[in-house]
Amino acid sequence: MRYGLRIPSFALGPRTATLAEMGAYLRRAEDLGFDVAVSIDHLLLTPPAYACTWLEPMTLLAALAGVTRTIKLGTMVLVLPLRNPVYFAKEWATLDLLAGGRTILGIGVGWHEAEFALMGVPHRERGRRTEECLEIVQALWAGDDVSYEGRYHRFRHLTIDPKPLQTPHPPIWVGGGTQPSERVYHQTVRNIDPVLRRIARYADVWVPHSSATPEMVGEDWEKVQRFARELGRDPQGIGRVYSNFVWVLRRGERPESAAPYFKTYSGMDLDYWKTYYLLGEAEEVAERIRARVDALDAGVDHIVLNPLTWDPGQLELLAGEVLPAVRR
């Protein structure tokens, strides 16, 4: 099992972390054994789920490639259907080359209708568009003189250069699944099966939602396995990630002390954070992580935790107290 960070790349105006601060933080993470650093992708503010937005991930990751040494850099997740797939294939291939083959492409379909309206992409088409984008990107990375005929994208005899340094392509992590979406996004998801079929078909690694309960994750994983077998794919070949936002309390600290940090990015309340995210002393946080790992048949490849600040103190608590307790 490997350990990673979903970095707090919050866009906070003059309070946004500097590149020097991010570099120092991630080099310390490398020293502590963290293997992956990933960023969220949001174009707009998305209340009530989030109270801020994030730095643009492609620019951010390109900068971080120059101030880190060994840690893998990626997205968790990037809203792929908002991108032109040919342009994006060249962007990410360039990033992978410059980063020395240290990238992980985590993608999702997105959910915020205002972002899709702004970019001129019909929200209802985002699932199928995502599938076409994945097919196009992988084809352009794999060879030259590529032609494609889809519902939304058509071209003939295209070649992009450079190709990614990693072959056949950078790892593709696909996010999605059941979550308490009605409360957070004011949306009701009636049928999650198309999302889980997409994961079963395309994902090297599956990333369940941070707010999903162990029961939600367990039921989704049963379906992913069934869909993978129907597609002729061994479900055990699909890696799994447990990820979540986290704040570790020192002994005797009250949960309320974490509220200012959660409020930086989240529009939800203390009860929500305590229920769905990781808030507690080190052993309590570790126990909740273990429950999520168990829901995925103990087959988790990566635990990716999202601290709420660039404070190295939280990083040290995760590496020194939480993760050792998970391993025990």
C-alpha atoms as a printed R data frame, in Angstrom:
    type eleno elety resid chain resno       x      y       z
1   ATOM     1    CA   MET     A     1   0.000  0.000   0.000
2   ATOM     2    CA   ARG     A     2   1.206  3.487  -0.868
3   ATOM     3    CA   TYR     A     3   0.343  6.839   0.647
4   ATOM     4    CA   GLY     A     4  -0.426 10.111  -1.028
5   ATOM     5    CA   LEU     A     5  -1.728 13.622  -0.538
6   ATOM     6    CA   ARG     A     6  -4.471 15.522  -2.253
7   ATOM     7    CA   ILE     A     7  -2.848 18.876  -1.756
8   ATOM     8    CA   PRO     A     8  -4.685 21.931  -0.383
9   ATOM     9    CA   SER     A     9  -4.238 23.904  -3.611
10  ATOM    10    CA   PHE     A    10  -7.013 26.298  -2.641
11  ATOM    11    CA   ALA     A    11  -7.264 29.575  -4.578
12  ATOM    12    CA   LEU     A    12  -7.478 32.074  -1.710
13  ATOM    13    CA   GLY     A    13  -6.402 35.378  -3.240
14  ATOM    14    CA   PRO     A    14  -3.491 36.875  -1.275
15  ATOM    15    CA   ARG     A    15  -3.640 33.912   1.144
16  ATOM    16    CA   THR     A    16  -2.867 31.400  -1.612
17  ATOM    17    CA   ALA     A    17   0.282 29.420  -0.829
18  ATOM    18    CA   THR     A    18   3.402 30.381  -2.769
19  ATOM    19    CA   LEU     A    19   5.277 27.960  -4.998
20  ATOM    20    CA   ALA     A    20   8.184 28.051  -2.541
21  ATOM    21    CA   GLU     A    21   5.869 26.989   0.305
22  ATOM    22    CA   MET     A    22   4.337 24.218  -1.794
23  ATOM    23    CA   GLY     A    23   7.742 22.949  -2.871
24  ATOM    24    CA   ALA     A    24   9.091 22.827   0.688
25  ATOM    25    CA   TYR     A    25   5.956 21.016   1.859
26  ATOM    26    CA   LEU     A    26   6.078 18.390  -0.892
27  ATOM    27    CA   ARG     A    27   9.800 17.764  -0.509
28  ATOM    28    CA   ARG     A    28   9.135 17.092   3.183
29  ATOM    29    CA   ALA     A    29   6.316 14.763   2.115
30  ATOM    30    CA   GLU     A    30   8.803 12.912  -0.096
31  ATOM    31    CA   ASP     A    31  11.154 12.537   2.864
32  ATOM    32    CA   LEU     A    32   8.274 11.131   4.935
33  ATOM    33    CA   GLY     A    33   7.482  8.499   2.309
34  ATOM    34    CA   PHE     A    34   4.455  9.960   0.554
35  ATOM    35    CA   ASP     A    35   4.292  8.672  -3.006
36  ATOM    36    CA   VAL     A    36   1.631 10.801  -4.726
37  ATOM    37    CA   ALA     A    37   0.462 14.438  -4.711
38  ATOM    38    CA   VAL     A    38  -2.750 15.276  -6.570
39  ATOM    39    CA   SER     A    39  -4.985 18.312  -7.056
40  ATOM    40    CA   ILE     A    40  -8.715 18.889  -7.446
41  ATOM    41    CA   ASP     A    41 -10.100 20.645 -10.559
42  ATOM    42    CA   HIS     A    42 -12.870 23.250 -10.281
43  ATOM    43    CA   LEU     A    43 -13.352 26.199 -12.589
44  ATOM    44    CA   LEU     A    44 -15.946 28.046 -10.484
45  ATOM    45    CA   LEU     A    45 -17.088 28.375  -6.905
46  ATOM    46    CA   THR     A    46 -19.482 25.517  -6.152
47  ATOM    47    CA   PRO     A    47 -21.500 26.312  -3.002
48  ATOM    48    CA   PRO     A    48 -22.644 24.741  -0.760
49  ATOM    49    CA   ALA     A    49 -20.246 21.855  -1.411
50  ATOM    50    CA   TYR     A    50 -17.180 24.096  -1.541
51  ATOM    51    CA   ALA     A    51 -16.495 27.591  -0.236
52  ATOM    52    CA   CYS     A    52 -13.517 28.250  -2.504
53  ATOM    53    CA   THR     A    53 -12.094 27.061  -5.788
54  ATOM    54    CA   TRP     A    54  -8.698 25.504  -6.581
55  ATOM    55    CA   LEU     A    55  -5.668 26.543  -8.594
56  ATOM    56    CA   GLU     A    56  -5.824 25.447 -12.238
57  ATOM    57    CA   PRO     A    57  -4.303 21.952 -12.164
58  ATOM    58    CA   MET     A    58  -2.264 21.829 -15.387
59  ATOM    59    CA   THR     A    59  -0.382 25.027 -14.555
60  ATOM    60    CA   LEU     A    60   0.030 23.976 -10.937
61  ATOM    61    CA   LEU     A    61   1.404 20.518 -11.733
62  ATOM    62    CA   ALA     A    62   3.849 21.889 -14.298
63  ATOM    63    CA   ALA     A    63   5.229 24.251 -11.657
64  ATOM    64    CA   LEU     A    64   5.380 21.524  -8.995
65  ATOM    65    CA   ALA     A    65   7.300 19.235 -11.346
66  ATOM    66    CA   GLY     A    66  10.194 21.681 -11.108
67  ATOM    67    CA   VAL     A    67  10.308 21.882  -7.297
68  ATOM    68    CA   THR     A    68   9.860 18.190  -6.413
69  ATOM    69    CA   ARG     A    69  12.107 15.185  -6.891
70  ATOM    70    CA   THR     A    70  10.367 11.821  -6.677
71  ATOM    71    CA   ILE     A    71   6.701 12.265  -5.774
72  ATOM    72    CA   LYS     A    72   4.159 11.447  -8.498
73  ATOM    73    CA   LEU     A    73   1.982 14.375  -9.546
74  ATOM    74    CA   GLY     A    74  -1.573 14.201 -10.773
75  ATOM    75    CA   THR     A    75  -5.233 15.107 -10.553
76  ATOM    76    CA   MET     A    76  -7.987 13.666  -8.415
77  ATOM    77    CA   VAL     A    77  -9.953 14.433 -10.342
78  ATOM    78    CA   LEU     A    78  -9.805 16.537 -13.513
79  ATOM    79    CA   VAL     A    79 -13.130 17.241 -15.272
80  ATOM    80    CA   LEU     A    80 -12.206 15.729 -18.605
81  ATOM    81    CA   PRO     A    81 -15.348 16.499 -20.683
82  ATOM    82    CA   LEU     A    82 -14.662 20.234 -20.320
83  ATOM    83    CA   ARG     A    83 -11.436 19.784 -22.334
84  ATOM    84    CA   ASN     A    84 -10.768 19.396 -26.030
85  ATOM    85    CA   PRO     A    85  -9.324 15.858 -26.017
86  ATOM    86    CA   VAL     A    86  -6.691 16.413 -28.722
87  ATOM    87    CA   TYR     A    87  -5.341 19.572 -27.128
88  ATOM    88    CA   PHE     A    88  -5.451 17.906 -23.722
89  ATOM    89    CA   ALA     A    89  -3.581 14.829 -24.967
90  ATOM    90    CA   LYS     A    90  -0.674 17.075 -25.980
91  ATOM    91    CA   GLU     A    91  -0.857 19.086 -22.734
92  ATOM    92    CA   TRP     A    92  -0.658 16.033 -20.510
93  ATOM    93    CA   ALA     A    93   1.975 14.302 -22.625
94  ATOM    94    CA   THR     A    94   4.138 17.424 -22.306
95  ATOM    95    CA   LEU     A    95   3.600 17.455 -18.541
96  ATOM    96    CA   ASP     A    96   4.543 13.792 -18.236
97  ATOM    97    CA   LEU     A    97   7.702 14.373 -20.274
98  ATOM    98    CA   LEU     A    98   8.787 17.396 -18.239
99  ATOM    99    CA   ALA     A    99   7.975 15.635 -14.957
100 ATOM   100    CA   GLY     A   100  10.157 12.674 -15.876
101 ATOM   101    CA   GLY     A   101   7.230 10.268 -16.153
102 ATOM   102    CA   ARG     A   102   5.840 11.147 -12.729
103 ATOM   103    CA   THR     A   103   2.201 11.834 -13.616
104 ATOM   104    CA   ILE     A   104  -1.105 10.169 -12.756
105 ATOM   105    CA   LEU     A   105  -4.184 11.255 -14.701
106 ATOM   106    CA   GLY     A   106  -7.236 11.151 -12.465
107 ATOM   107    CA   ILE     A   107 -10.467 12.035 -14.276
108 ATOM   108    CA   GLY     A   108 -14.158 12.437 -13.559
109 ATOM   109    CA   VAL     A   109 -17.272 13.532 -15.411
110 ATOM   110    CA   GLY     A   110 -17.907 16.618 -13.246
111 ATOM   111    CA   TRP     A   111 -21.199 17.704 -11.779
112 ATOM   112    CA   HIS     A   112 -21.463 21.513 -11.592
113 ATOM   113    CA   GLU     A   113 -23.913 22.601 -14.281
114 ATOM   114    CA   ALA     A   114 -22.695 26.221 -14.339
115 ATOM   115    CA   GLU     A   115 -19.192 25.091 -15.332
116 ATOM   116    CA   PHE     A   116 -20.578 23.096 -18.255
117 ATOM   117    CA   ALA     A   117 -22.831 25.965 -19.378
118 ATOM   118    CA   LEU     A   118 -19.890 28.382 -19.319
119 ATOM   119    CA   MET     A   119 -17.782 26.047 -21.473
120 ATOM   120    CA   GLY     A   120 -20.601 25.318 -23.920
121 ATOM   121    CA   VAL     A   121 -20.738 21.610 -23.090
122 ATOM   122    CA   PRO     A   122 -24.200 20.113 -22.438
123 ATOM   123    CA   HIS     A   123 -24.270 18.807 -18.883
124 ATOM   124    CA   ARG     A   124 -26.413 15.795 -19.817
125 ATOM   125    CA   GLU     A   125 -23.767 14.607 -22.310
126 ATOM   126    CA   ARG     A   126 -20.841 14.601 -19.882
127 ATOM   127    CA   GLY     A   127 -20.708 10.840 -19.346
128 ATOM   128    CA   ARG     A   128 -20.477  9.824 -22.999
129 ATOM   129    CA   ARG     A   129 -18.161 12.764 -23.763
130 ATOM   130    CA   THR     A   130 -15.834 11.560 -21.023
131 ATOM   131    CA   GLU     A   131 -15.687  8.112 -22.587
132 ATOM   132    CA   GLU     A   132 -14.882  9.540 -26.021
133 ATOM   133    CA   CYS     A   133 -12.203 11.805 -24.545
134 ATOM   134    CA   LEU     A   134 -10.540  8.852 -22.813
135 ATOM   135    CA   GLU     A   135 -10.584  6.802 -25.991
136 ATOM   136    CA   ILE     A   136  -9.107  9.667 -28.019
137 ATOM   137    CA   VAL     A   137  -6.396 10.553 -25.515
138 ATOM   138    CA   GLN     A   138  -5.219  6.958 -25.192
139 ATOM   139    CA   ALA     A   139  -5.249  6.435 -28.966
140 ATOM   140    CA   LEU     A   140  -3.189  9.584 -29.595
141 ATOM   141    CA   TRP     A   141  -0.692  8.559 -26.915
142 ATOM   142    CA   ALA     A   142  -0.371  5.057 -28.317
143 ATOM   143    CA   GLY     A   143   0.320  5.787 -31.976
144 ATOM   144    CA   ASP     A   144   0.439  8.083 -34.977
145 ATOM   145    CA   ASP     A   145  -1.921  8.809 -37.856
146 ATOM   146    CA   VAL     A   146  -4.968  8.328 -35.624
147 ATOM   147    CA   SER     A   147  -8.536  8.619 -36.892
148 ATOM   148    CA   TYR     A   148 -11.639  8.694 -34.686
149 ATOM   149    CA   GLU     A   149 -15.360  8.728 -35.425
150 ATOM   150    CA   GLY     A   150 -17.532  9.365 -32.377
151 ATOM   151    CA   ARG     A   151 -20.781 11.082 -31.515
152 ATOM   152    CA   TYR     A   152 -19.078 14.287 -30.363
153 ATOM   153    CA   HIS     A   153 -15.552 14.138 -31.818
154 ATOM   154    CA   ARG     A   154 -14.410 13.229 -35.340
155 ATOM   155    CA   PHE     A   155 -11.012 13.562 -36.986
156 ATOM   156    CA   ARG     A   156  -8.699 11.774 -39.383
157 ATOM   157    CA   HIS     A   157  -4.959 11.167 -39.570
158 ATOM   158    CA   LEU     A   158  -3.840 13.045 -36.451
159 ATOM   159    CA   THR     A   159  -0.501 12.660 -34.715
160 ATOM   160    CA   ILE     A   160   0.508 14.409 -31.505
161 ATOM   161    CA   ASP     A   161   4.056 14.893 -30.339
162 ATOM   162    CA   PRO     A   162   5.485 14.471 -27.757
163 ATOM   163    CA   LYS     A   163   4.086 11.228 -26.439
164 ATOM   164    CA   PRO     A   164   4.034 10.676 -22.663
165 ATOM   165    CA   LEU     A   165   7.242  9.342 -21.204
166 ATOM   166    CA   GLN     A   166   5.256  6.548 -19.526
167 ATOM   167    CA   THR     A   167   4.149  3.723 -21.791
168 ATOM   168    CA   PRO     A   168   1.605  2.713 -22.831
169 ATOM   169    CA   HIS     A   169   0.282  5.789 -20.981
170 ATOM   170    CA   PRO     A   170   0.250  7.407 -17.538
171 ATOM   171    CA   PRO     A   171  -1.961  5.575 -15.009
172 ATOM   172    CA   ILE     A   172  -5.620  6.537 -15.372
173 ATOM   173    CA   TRP     A   173  -7.595  6.910 -12.166
174 ATOM   174    CA   VAL     A   174 -11.361  7.293 -12.558
175 ATOM   175    CA   GLY     A   175 -13.420  8.885  -9.813
176 ATOM   176    CA   GLY     A   176 -17.086  8.352  -9.103
177 ATOM   177    CA   GLY     A   177 -19.709  6.358  -7.286
178 ATOM   178    CA   THR     A   178 -22.396  6.700  -4.670
179 ATOM   179    CA   GLN     A   179 -22.252  9.614  -2.233
180 ATOM   180    CA   PRO     A   180 -24.645 11.731  -0.128
181 ATOM   181    CA   SER     A   181 -25.098 13.966  -3.182
182 ATOM   182    CA   GLU     A   182 -28.561 15.287  -2.441
183 ATOM   183    CA   ARG     A   183 -27.413 17.126   0.672
184 ATOM   184    CA   VAL     A   184 -24.168 18.439  -0.812
185 ATOM   185    CA   TYR     A   185 -25.025 19.213  -4.428
186 ATOM   186    CA   HIS     A   186 -28.814 19.542  -4.285
187 ATOM   187    CA   GLN     A   187 -28.929 16.840  -6.958
188 ATOM   188    CA   THR     A   188 -30.527 13.415  -6.884
189 ATOM   189    CA   VAL     A   189 -28.616 10.671  -8.692
190 ATOM   190    CA   ARG     A   190 -31.193  8.024  -9.559
191 ATOM   191    CA   ASN     A   191 -28.956  5.489 -11.281
192 ATOM   192    CA   ILE     A   192 -25.237  5.234 -10.564
193 ATOM   193    CA   ASP     A   193 -24.723  2.141 -12.725
194 ATOM   194    CA   PRO     A   194 -23.468  4.019 -15.844
195 ATOM   195    CA   VAL     A   195 -20.746  5.602 -13.709
196 ATOM   196    CA   LEU     A   196 -19.701  2.238 -12.293
197 ATOM   197    CA   ARG     A   197 -19.706  0.632 -15.760
198 ATOM   198    CA   ARG     A   198 -17.381  3.417 -16.957
199 ATOM   199    CA   ILE     A   199 -15.040  2.676 -14.072
200 ATOM   200    CA   ALA     A   200 -15.132 -1.042 -14.860
201 ATOM   201    CA   ARG     A   201 -14.292 -0.367 -18.526
202 ATOM   202    CA   TYR     A   202 -11.656  2.377 -18.378
203 ATOM   203    CA   ALA     A   203 -10.079  2.676 -14.924
204 ATOM   204    CA   ASP     A   204  -6.616  1.472 -14.048
205 ATOM   205    CA   VAL     A   205  -7.581  2.633 -10.553
206 ATOM   206    CA   TRP     A   206 -10.968  3.517  -9.039
207 ATOM   207    CA   VAL     A   207 -11.368  6.519  -6.722
208 ATOM   208    CA   PRO     A   208 -14.631  6.411  -4.700
209 ATOM   209    CA   HIS     A   209 -16.029  9.701  -3.421
210 ATOM   210    CA   SER     A   210 -14.449 11.073  -0.259
211 ATOM   211    CA   SER     A   211 -17.835 11.406   1.448
212 ATOM   212    CA   ALA     A   212 -18.989  7.872   0.605
213 ATOM   213    CA   THR     A   213 -19.690  5.687   3.622
214 ATOM   214    CA   PRO     A   214 -18.167  2.183   3.871
215 ATOM   215    CA   GLU     A   215 -21.590  0.746   2.988
216 ATOM   216    CA   MET     A   216 -21.807  2.886  -0.166
217 ATOM   217    CA   VAL     A   217 -18.277  1.937  -1.216
218 ATOM   218    CA   GLY     A   218 -18.855 -1.758  -0.565
219 ATOM   219    CA   GLU     A   219 -22.043 -1.879  -2.646
220 ATOM   220    CA   ASP     A   220 -20.425  0.069  -5.483
221 ATOM   221    CA   TRP     A   221 -17.397 -2.241  -5.501
222 ATOM   222    CA   GLU     A   222 -19.642 -5.292  -5.854
223 ATOM   223    CA   LYS     A   223 -21.170 -3.725  -8.970
224 ATOM   224    CA   VAL     A   224 -17.816 -2.647 -10.434
225 ATOM   225    CA   GLN     A   225 -16.581 -6.219 -10.128
226 ATOM   226    CA   ARG     A   226 -19.704 -7.585 -11.817
227 ATOM   227    CA   PHE     A   227 -19.521 -5.067 -14.671
228 ATOM   228    CA   ALA     A   228 -15.801 -5.769 -15.159
229 ATOM   229    CA   ARG     A   229 -16.442 -9.494 -15.486
230 ATOM   230    CA   GLU     A   230 -19.220 -8.801 -18.020
231 ATOM   231    CA   LEU     A   231 -16.651 -6.819 -20.045
232 ATOM   232    CA   GLY     A   232 -14.184 -9.708 -19.894
233 ATOM   233    CA   ARG     A   233 -11.941 -7.894 -17.445
234 ATOM   234    CA   ASP     A   234 -10.474 -9.250 -14.206
235 ATOM   235    CA   PRO     A   235 -11.803 -6.891 -11.513
236 ATOM   236    CA   GLN     A   236  -8.774 -7.574  -9.348
237 ATOM   237    CA   GLY     A   237  -6.763 -5.761 -12.005
238 ATOM   238    CA   ILE     A   238  -8.552 -2.530 -11.070
239 ATOM   239    CA   GLY     A   239  -6.653 -0.716  -8.351
240 ATOM   240    CA   ARG     A   240  -8.515  1.089  -5.592
241 ATOM   241    CA   VAL     A   241  -7.915  4.318  -3.695
242 ATOM   242    CA   TYR     A   242  -9.262  5.464  -0.375
243 ATOM   243    CA   SER     A   243  -9.207  9.252  -0.168
244 ATOM   244    CA   ASN     A   244 -10.641 11.835   2.172
245 ATOM   245    CA   PHE     A   245 -10.246 15.285   3.642
246 ATOM   246    CA   VAL     A   246  -8.556 15.095   7.042
247 ATOM   247    CA   TRP     A   247  -7.789 17.105  10.145
248 ATOM   248    CA   VAL     A   248  -5.957 15.353  12.974
249 ATOM   249    CA   LEU     A   249  -6.708 16.603  16.469
250 ATOM   250    CA   ARG     A   250  -4.006 16.579  19.080
251 ATOM   251    CA   ARG     A   251  -4.851 14.799  22.293
252 ATOM   252    CA   GLY     A   252  -7.624 16.632  24.151
253 ATOM   253    CA   GLU     A   253  -8.478 19.037  21.316
254 ATOM   254    CA   ARG     A   254 -12.181 19.476  20.628
255 ATOM   255    CA   PRO     A   255 -13.614 18.897  17.133
256 ATOM   256    CA   GLU     A   256 -14.822 22.498  17.046
257 ATOM   257    CA   SER     A   257 -11.194 23.645  16.879
258 ATOM   258    CA   ALA     A   258 -11.014 22.287  13.319
259 ATOM   259    CA   ALA     A   259 -13.963 24.359  12.062
260 ATOM   260    CA   PRO     A   260 -11.893 27.332  10.795
261 ATOM   261    CA   TYR     A   261  -9.818 24.982   8.637
262 ATOM   262    CA   PHE     A   262 -12.793 23.136   7.151
263 ATOM   263    CA   LYS     A   263 -14.562 26.450   6.509
264 ATOM   264    CA   THR     A   264 -11.682 27.510   4.260
265 ATOM   265    CA   TYR     A   265 -12.938 25.206   1.526
266 ATOM   266    CA   SER     A   266 -16.218 23.604   2.658
267 ATOM   267    CA   GLY     A   267 -19.687 25.098   2.861
268 ATOM   268    CA   MET     A   268 -20.953 22.271   5.042
269 ATOM   269    CA   ASP     A   269 -21.229 22.183   8.851
270 ATOM   270    CA   LEU     A   270 -19.377 20.486  11.708
271 ATOM   271    CA   ASP     A   271 -21.823 17.593  11.863
272 ATOM   272    CA   TYR     A   272 -21.236 16.850   8.156
273 ATOM   273    CA   TRP     A   273 -17.434 17.008   8.510
274 ATOM   274    CA   LYS     A   274 -17.476 14.675  11.507
275 ATOM   275    CA   THR     A   275 -19.782 12.222   9.718
276 ATOM   276    CA   TYR     A   276 -18.264 12.021   6.249
277 ATOM   277    CA   TYR     A   277 -14.688 13.312   6.496
278 ATOM   278    CA   LEU     A   278 -11.780 12.398   8.787
279 ATOM   279    CA   LEU     A   279 -11.832 14.512  11.930
280 ATOM   280    CA   GLY     A   280 -10.482 13.171  15.181
281 ATOM   281    CA   GLU     A   281  -7.389 12.120  17.088
282 ATOM   282    CA   ALA     A   282  -4.866  9.929  15.274
283 ATOM   283    CA   GLU     A   283  -6.192  6.526  16.350
284 ATOM   284    CA   GLU     A   284  -9.800  7.483  15.599
285 ATOM   285    CA   VAL     A   285  -8.822  8.706  12.124
286 ATOM   286    CA   ALA     A   286  -6.848  5.501  11.531
287 ATOM   287    CA   GLU     A   287  -9.806  3.343  12.563
288 ATOM   288    CA   ARG     A   288 -12.104  5.129  10.110
289 ATOM   289    CA   ILE     A   289  -9.559  4.660   7.325
290 ATOM   290    CA   ARG     A   290  -9.363  0.942   8.120
291 ATOM   291    CA   ALA     A   291 -13.158  0.660   7.792
292 ATOM   292    CA   ARG     A   292 -13.014  2.145   4.274
293 ATOM   293    CA   VAL     A   293 -10.141 -0.153   3.315
294 ATOM   294    CA   ASP     A   294 -12.141 -3.153   4.522
295 ATOM   295    CA   ALA     A   295 -15.107 -2.041   2.377
296 ATOM   296    CA   LEU     A   296 -12.847 -2.422  -0.670
297 ATOM   297    CA   ASP     A   297 -11.929 -6.031   0.202
298 ATOM   298    CA   ALA     A   298  -8.704 -4.763   1.797
299 ATOM   299    CA   GLY     A   299  -7.513 -4.254  -1.783
300 ATOM   300    CA   VAL     A   300  -6.599 -0.582  -1.528
301 ATOM   301    CA   ASP     A   301  -3.455  0.389  -3.433
302 ATOM   302    CA   HIS     A   302  -3.262  3.985  -2.256
303 ATOM   303    CA   ILE     A   303  -4.522  5.948   0.722
304 ATOM   304    CA   VAL     A   304  -4.665  9.591  -0.377
305 ATOM   305    CA   LEU     A   305  -5.366 12.116   2.373
306 ATOM   306    CA   ASN     A   306  -6.249 15.780   1.902
307 ATOM   307    CA   PRO     A   307  -4.884 18.031   4.670
308 ATOM   308    CA   LEU     A   308  -6.616 21.396   4.921
309 ATOM   309    CA   THR     A   309  -3.518 23.606   5.074
310 ATOM   310    CA   TRP     A   310   0.108 23.583   3.973
311 ATOM   311    CA   ASP     A   311   1.070 23.364   7.667
312 ATOM   312    CA   PRO     A   312   3.817 20.725   7.983
313 ATOM   313    CA   GLY     A   313   2.487 19.911  11.462
314 ATOM   314    CA   GLN     A   314  -0.492 18.053  10.002
315 ATOM   315    CA   LEU     A   315   1.825 16.290   7.570
316 ATOM   316    CA   GLU     A   316   3.985 15.082  10.458
317 ATOM   317    CA   LEU     A   317   0.931 13.855  12.389
318 ATOM   318    CA   LEU     A   318  -0.290 11.875   9.388
319 ATOM   319    CA   ALA     A   319   3.083 10.285   8.733
320 ATOM   320    CA   GLY     A   320   4.081  9.800  12.357
321 ATOM   321    CA   GLU     A   321   0.819  8.738  14.034
322 ATOM   322    CA   VAL     A   322  -2.087  8.078  11.664
323 ATOM   323    CA   LEU     A   323  -0.518  5.938   8.943
324 ATOM   324    CA   PRO     A   324   1.491  3.760  11.349
325 ATOM   325    CA   ALA     A   325  -1.779  3.052  13.187
326 ATOM   326    CA   VAL     A   326  -3.440  2.112   9.878
327 ATOM   327    CA   ARG     A   327  -0.602 -0.302   9.121
328 ATOM   328    CA   ARG     A   328  -0.932 -1.906  12.568
